[in-house]
Amino acid sequence: MTLGKVGSHGRALSFSMHETSRMPSISTNNQAGGCAGMCVDLTLFPLDTIKTRLQSQQGFYKAGGFRGIYAGLPSAAIGSFPNAAVFFVTYESTKSLFSGYSATNLAPITHMLAASLGEIVACLIRVPTEVVKQRTQASPSLNTYRVLLNTLQEEGFRGLYRGYGSTVLREVGWDFASSLSSSAIDFLF
């Protein structure tokens, strides 16, 4: 019986209720997760910029419109690989740790917990890169480095984690909802 999930950041997770194969190494999870996350983030970056500018208080055109559509890309590129890699390493390690202690019928809960912990840890990397990226997207006249320095000077290190709690709640909520719906669909069919 195979269950699957696609995370809100394009991470595809699949698992089997009767896993019999050997788990991939941490290095394999790190590289595969990092590459997958970076491909998704960089491919969808222009759409993310448009979304950020549409939501900007300045309005779409004052925030840059279609000009400088790749503003903030360095932040996304730098944070993407480690963010996805940390998620997958945490997810797989936690899943492996719990699998020895839980019955097969508890596998969906094991996966929910593993994915949630993976999101909490990954957000330690994701949130600062998102803060810098989104501020650069909304102010394309500034480069990524200048936005980072301004944030640190004006708000301190805590400014990089603005929105951490709400981001974690969104990601963990998504993990629970998608895991539950995958389990329900698998059960029904």
Secondary structure, 3 states (H helix, E strand, C coil): CEEEEECCCCCEEEEECCCCCCCCCHHHHHHHHHHHHHHHHHHCHHHHHHHHHHHCCCCCCCCCCCCCCCCCHHHHHHHHHHHHHHHHHHHHHHHHHHHCCCCHHHHHHHHHHHHHHHHHHHHHHHHHHHHHHHHHHHCCCCCHHHHHHHHHHHHCHHHHHCCHHHHHHHHHHHHHHHHHHHHHHHHHC
